[in-house]
């Protein structure tokens, strides 16, 4: 649907309420406001971009949009991979680039209070000064906290700390009516009515626009080590994962990387890990384990235990990487999307299955890739079953078919079609194909309660 409204009239009304410096239209709207990092989504510019400085500004925008029946799309840094912040034609983008204040670091309660435009890199710089850490690292430190909340971002550290929903204690948010609500607080448990915080997290801007978030912080561990273990098969990697998880060492990161992805990300980073050529020739998959601890001696004990476990699980060898090489490998893995994009990938998807089902799932995906004439390579968060694939298939129809089958194979094993990228506009068809219609109908009724005029990010999820 295209929304038609004289742009000059809309601009004048918004500029009158917020100030002209906070409202962009025409040539002042750059292409950045019309897309995220989804490889398959078409760019689409809004009629107006509003850059609020306070919650009252967002309220004014939403109330005007509700009056005029105009779609409103909230935008953080635009680093998402599912098209969730691509605006509707004729709509309004609310960009949080000017709402980027860290309101408070509460060291007694281990809580950060942040506006939605704060980036992960910005928060990391401040929390590190207090010996604390916000542990969600989805792989792109320029990502905004508002976007992370909207998409329930995850990342490699989820095996230890969980995803965004496990770290958000409360939010301030503007509903589709223009009403402002506050949920949660500086406490870690509550049984007072419905948990509205958790409903809003991961709703991709379709229920409310988050204007402030209360984030759980954790003590920063001073000692860490990175272990790299090559394996002959992904089956052997998968068998090692539950042994490590069940050992009690609590790995910070537990990643598998297939041989093609390892070659690509190390070449892209110019990284030589010192693995002998004969081992490279034999290995088909790698397991990366990062351990951390407050005590160097305890970390050494954990390292010895993990190394012994990996040896028992048929690792070809166990390499304890120098700190610089370990950090470089993790950084290269975090930038795997950019490596895949530079290599010409046609789509990037994620799927989550029970971690014990990873070998069976990867075998099924390999067979689907071969039968469809596609190349599908990947890596993933082995500790929580979240698999990431780079899909190389230039024919759009063939790609849609193989993606449908890849998602179906994961669903058959008890999985779901996104662990952390979300649905947005680009995975919406698959979501609606596979989800229980009764659940979808319930979600739509919930949306109506939050956003009775249907103006908040229409086209995402539904």
Order of alpha helices (4+ residues) and beta strands (2+ residues): alpha-beta-beta-alpha-beta-beta-beta-beta-alpha-beta-alpha-alpha-beta-beta-alpha-beta-beta-beta-alpha-beta-alpha-alpha-beta-alpha-beta-alpha-alpha-beta-alpha-beta-beta-alpha-alpha-alpha
